[in-house]
């Protein structure tokens, strides 16, 4: 049997999944938390690990992955979370390293990555209608608490270029994507960016969470039966539009259910979500509501781009060519969405 060289000079790694034992050691070394148990939650845009310390405290460690959008936005994310915590907003608090750093730089085979630690958000994802109302109310509190944030700036703004423009570049590198389909997406990007440019002067601006699809906040119930929700995963946060942050929840439902228009379940959830946002002090203008179909499309394009930009890691199966063809009709159908609850 021929010996296999330990280090093949032709091997170019694209993504490394760290062993749970490594993450436990790094957290103990850099954050001073003695870890009793560590398990991988998921590999996604980043790699997330659940940890339990010897005293029973639960944490989530995130290993930021190298992404085509650019360098990590973690300094902004951690500073924003610390600000929100100081304002009493219900978010998963960051845990700084023992030397005060927001992130720990680590050298992986594919390049430099970063480790950050957060408090675990107890509970489960919202399901009942009152939980969607609570989610909306808490998001309003977060938006209000972020108004006077004055820490490090975000590396990106959730504007037309970020949500749509970058996707076109990713699609141009997609293997075997024909010129006709690429031109179709080019026209789609142009339309969406132009529509946003025409509407943006009348839209409410906030510091967006950026990924409020209903799975980045957990609802828990205390002994008295009172429910609370905690938001986490602010990796996609940045200055942007209220209508975008609100649109991500209905987009998620439409996307997961492969719907071209809302069904009764979505209408009920959306009604309670928006009611909760307003009850929490959030003001949603008619212009914001009118822009929701536009932002549902922009979110879909952004999400498509995140997958298309990570073919080296996720592969073409994450965004198949036949699926890309089918989405052209989806974008067109969503232009007429009715989300004015």
C-alpha positions in Angstrom: 0.0 0.0 0.0 1.4 3.4 -1.0 1.9 5.8 1.9 -0.2 8.9 1.8 1.7 12.1 2.5 0.6 13.8 5.7 0.6 17.2 4.0 -0.3 17.2 0.3 1.0 20.4 -1.3 -2.0 20.3 -3.7 -4.6 20.4 -1.0 -6.4 23.7 -0.8 -8.8 23.7 2.2 -12.0 25.8 1.9 -13.6 25.3 5.3 -12.5 23.4 8.4 -14.8 22.2 11.1 -13.1 22.4 14.4 -13.6 19.5 16.9 -15.7 20.3 19.9 -12.6 19.5 22.1 -10.7 22.3 20.4 -13.5 24.8 20.9 -13.8 23.8 24.6 -10.0 24.4 25.0 -10.1 27.8 23.3 -13.0 29.0 25.4 -11.3 27.9 28.6 -8.0 29.5 27.5 -9.3 32.8 26.2 -12.5 33.4 28.1 -11.7 31.7 31.4 -14.7 29.5 31.2 -14.0 25.9 32.4 -16.1 23.8 29.9 -17.8 20.6 31.0 -19.6 19.9 27.7 -19.4 21.1 24.2 -21.4 20.1 21.1 -21.7 21.4 17.5 -25.1 23.1 16.9 -24.8 23.6 13.2 -22.5 24.5 10.4 -24.0 27.4 8.5 -22.8 30.8 7.6 -20.8 30.4 10.7 -20.1 27.4 13.0 -22.0 27.5 16.3 -21.3 25.4 19.4 -23.3 24.8 22.5 -21.2 24.9 25.8 -22.0 24.1 29.4 -19.5 25.2 32.1 -18.7 23.3 35.2 -21.1 25.5 37.2 -24.0 24.8 34.7 -24.0 28.1 32.9 -24.8 27.7 29.2 -23.0 29.6 26.4 -22.8 29.6 22.6 -19.4 29.9 20.9 -19.3 31.1 17.3 -16.5 30.4 14.9 -16.9 33.0 12.2 -16.4 31.6 8.7 -14.5 33.3 5.8 -17.3 34.8 3.7 -17.2 36.6 0.3 -18.8 39.7 1.8 -15.5 40.6 3.4 -13.9 40.8 6.9 -15.9 39.9 10.0 -18.3 42.4 11.4 -17.9 41.1 14.9 -16.5 44.3 16.5 -19.7 46.1 15.5 -21.8 43.2 16.5 -20.4 42.8 20.0 -20.4 46.5 20.7 -24.0 46.8 19.6 -25.0 43.9 21.8 -23.2 45.4 24.8 -25.1 48.7 24.1 -28.4 46.9 23.8 -27.8 45.0 27.1 -27.0 48.3 28.8 -30.3 49.7 27.6 -32.3 46.7 28.9 -33.0 45.1 25.5 -33.6 41.4 25.5 -30.6 40.0 23.6 -28.0 37.3 24.2 -25.2 39.1 25.9 -21.6 38.8 24.6 -18.9 37.4 26.8 -15.5 39.2 26.3 -12.2 37.4 26.5 -10.3 37.6 29.7 -8.0 40.3 28.1 -11.1 42.3 27.0 -11.1 41.4 23.3 -14.4 41.1 21.5 -13.1 38.3 19.4 -10.2 35.8 19.5 -8.3 35.5 16.2 -7.5 31.9 15.2 -5.5 30.6 12.3 -7.2 27.9 10.3 -5.9 25.9 7.3 -8.1 28.1 5.0 -7.1 31.3 6.6 -7.8 33.5 9.7 -11.1 33.1 11.5 -12.5 34.5 14.7 -14.1 33.1 17.9 -16.7 34.9 20.0 -18.7 33.8 23.0 -22.3 34.6 23.9 -24.8 33.8 26.7 -27.2 31.1 25.7 -30.8 32.2 24.9 -33.1 29.9 26.9 -36.4 28.7 25.3 -37.6 27.6 21.9 -38.5 29.4 18.6 -41.9 31.2 18.6 -44.8 29.2 17.5 -48.1 30.5 19.1 -49.6 33.7 18.0 -48.9 35.5 21.2 -45.3 34.5 20.8 -45.1 36.2 17.4 -46.7 39.3 19.0 -44.1 39.2 21.8 -41.4 38.8 19.1 -42.6 42.0 17.4 -42.8 43.9 20.6 -39.3 42.9 21.6 -37.9 43.8 18.2 -39.4 47.3 18.6 -37.6 47.6 21.9 -34.3 46.6 20.2 -34.7 49.2 17.5 -35.4 51.9 20.0 -32.5 50.9 22.2 -30.1 51.0 19.3 -31.0 54.6 18.3 -28.2 56.1 20.4 -25.6 53.5 19.6 -22.3 55.2 19.1 -19.7 52.4 19.0 -17.7 50.9 16.1 -19.4 51.3 12.7 -20.8 48.3 10.8 -18.6 47.1 7.9 -21.7 47.2 5.7 -25.0 49.0 5.3 -28.1 47.0 4.4 -28.8 48.9 1.2 -29.4 48.0 -2.4 -25.8 47.1 -3.1 -25.5 44.8 0.0 -28.9 43.1 -0.5 -28.9 42.9 -4.3 -25.8 44.2 -6.0 -23.3 41.6 -4.6 -25.5 38.7 -5.6 -25.0 39.4 -9.3 -21.2 39.1 -8.9 -21.7 35.7 -7.2 -24.0 34.5 -10.0 -21.4 35.4 -12.6 -19.1 32.9 -11.1 -21.7 30.1 -11.0 -20.7 27.2 -13.2 -22.8 26.6 -16.3 -25.2 29.5 -15.6 -26.3 30.6 -19.1 -26.1 34.1 -20.4 -29.9 34.4 -20.7 -30.5 33.6 -17.1 -27.7 35.8 -16.0 -29.2 38.7 -18.0 -32.6 38.0 -16.3 -31.1 38.3 -12.9 -29.2 41.4 -14.0 -32.4 43.0 -15.0 -34.0 41.9 -11.7 -31.2 43.4 -9.7 -31.5 46.7 -11.6 -35.2 46.8 -11.1 -35.0 46.2 -7.3 -32.2 48.7 -6.8 -34.1 51.3 -8.8 -37.3 50.7 -6.9 -35.4 51.0 -3.6 -33.7 54.2 -4.7 -37.1 55.7 -5.6 -38.7 54.8 -2.3 -35.9 55.1 0.3 -36.3 58.8 1.1 -39.6 58.1 2.7 -38.6 54.9 4.6 -37.9 54.6 8.3 -34.3 53.8 9.1 -33.1 51.7 12.0 -30.2 49.6 13.1 -31.4 46.3 11.7 -31.0 42.9 13.3 -30.8 41.7 9.7 -32.0 38.1 10.2 -35.3 38.3 12.1 -36.9 35.2 10.5 -38.3 33.8 13.7 -35.5 31.3 14.4 -33.1 33.8 15.9 -35.1 34.5 19.0 -36.2 32.0 21.7 -39.3 32.3 23.9 -39.2 31.0 27.4 -41.9 30.9 30.2 -41.1 31.5 33.9 -42.7 29.9 36.9 -45.5 32.5 36.9 -46.4 31.8 33.3 -44.9 35.0 31.9 -43.3 34.7 28.5 -40.2 36.5 27.4 -38.1 36.3 24.3 -34.4 36.8 23.7 -32.9 37.7 20.3 -29.5 36.4 19.2 -27.2 36.1 16.2 -26.7 39.7 15.1 -24.0 38.7 12.6 -26.1 40.3 9.8 -26.9 43.4 11.7 -26.2 46.9 10.3 -27.9 50.2 9.6 -30.8 49.8 7.2 -34.5 50.0 6.7 -37.3 49.1 9.1 -39.2 47.6 6.3 -36.4 45.2 5.6 -36.1 44.0 9.2 -39.9 43.5 9.3 -40.0 41.7 5.9 -37.7 38.9 6.9 -40.3 37.1 9.0 -43.0 36.8 6.2 -40.2 36.0 3.6 -39.0 33.1 5.8 -42.5 31.6 5.9 -43.1 32.1 2.2 -39.7 30.7 1.4 -40.0 27.6 3.6 -43.5 26.8 2.5 -42.7 27.5 -1.2 -45.6 30.0 -1.4 -46.2 32.7 -3.9 -48.8 34.5 -1.7 -49.6 34.5 2.0 -51.8 31.8 3.4 -54.1 32.1 6.4 -51.4 31.0 8.9 -49.0 33.6 7.6 -51.6 36.4 7.7 -52.4 35.5 11.4 -48.7 35.5 12.3 -48.0 38.7 10.5 -51.0 40.5 12.1 -49.8 39.6 15.6 -46.2 40.3 14.8 -47.0 43.8 13.5 -49.4 44.4 16.3 -46.7 43.5 18.8 -44.2 45.8 17.1 -46.6 48.7 17.4 -47.5 47.8 21.0 -43.7 48.0 21.7 -43.6 51.6 20.6 -42.5 50.9 17.0 -43.9 53.2 14.4 -44.6 51.7 11.0 -45.5 54.2 8.3 -47.6 53.7 5.2 -44.5 54.0 3.1 -42.8 51.2 5.2 -45.8 49.0 4.6 -45.9 49.7 0.9 -42.3 48.8 0.6 -42.7 45.3 2.2 -43.1 43.4 -1.1 -39.9 45.1 -2.4 -37.9 44.1 0.7 -39.3 40.5 0.6 -37.8 40.3 -2.9 -34.5 41.9 -1.8 -34.2 39.5 1.1 -34.8 36.6 -1.2 -32.1 37.8 -3.5 -29.7 38.4 -0.6 -30.3 34.9 0.7 -29.8 33.5 -2.8 -26.6 35.4 -3.0 -25.3 34.1 0.3 -25.6 30.5 -1.0 -24.3 31.3 -4.5 -21.3 33.0 -2.9 -20.4 29.9 -0.9 -20.3 27.2 -3.6 -16.7 26.4 -2.5 -18.1 25.4 0.9 -21.8 24.4 0.4 -21.7 23.3 -3.2 -24.1 23.9 -6.1 -26.7 21.7 -4.3 -27.4 24.6 -1.9 -28.6 26.7 -4.9 -29.3 24.4 -7.8 -29.4 25.7 -11.3 -33.0 24.5 -11.9 -34.1 26.2 -8.7 -32.5 29.5 -9.9 -34.7 29.3 -13.0 -37.8 28.8 -10.9 -37.1 31.8 -8.7 -37.7 34.2 -11.6 -41.4 33.5 -11.3 -41.3 33.7 -7.5 -39.8 37.2 -7.6 -42.5 38.3 -10.1 -45.3 36.9 -7.9 -44.0 38.5 -4.8 -44.2 42.0 -6.4 -47.9 41.9 -5.6 -47.8 40.7 -2.0 -50.4 42.1 0.3 -48.9 42.6 3.8 -50.8 45.6 5.1 -52.1 44.1 8.4 
